[in-house]
Amino acid sequence: MEYSEKVLEHFRNPRNSGQPEKFNAMGMAGNAKCGDVMKIFLEIEDDKIADVGFKTFGCAAAVAASSMATELIKGRTIEDALALTNDDVANALDGLPWEKMHCSVLAEQAIKQSVADYYKRQGIDPTPIVGVLDDGFGHMDENY
């Protein structure tokens, strides 16, 4: 299996790695089959993502997808973050091997979980905004 130079660069030098000092939203997604787990932390101010961080346990593709996804949403609006797809993440990495595409899916799911968490903390039902979410471990719950 070969990775693009961008995947290797984001794996070796991940951007936004770690938990930010300040955050007001956190989401997690995982893949029960391979064991990858991704947490995304957001600091949202005035409907914009002021800061973002991640903690990922997984393969090179999972770390690279986390890094790239955080780069793609940092400084953007919540709406932009929700519009980010796994294909956007994979394309920004110059592609992922087919058997590693689930890593970009985890990034998309973790971002949506984070946004849902933000709305819950604001006392807003996130379901009409982000939909029913799946954490990747078989827990599909609109109030996850």
Secondary structure, DSSP 8 states (H G I E B T S, - for coil): ----HHHHHHHHS-SSBB--SS-SEEEEEE-TTT--EEEEEEEEETTEEEEEEEEEES-HHHHHHHHHHHHHHTTSBHHHHHH--HHHHHHHTT---GGGHHHHHHHHHHHHHHHHHHHHHTT---HHHH-SEE-SSS-EETT-
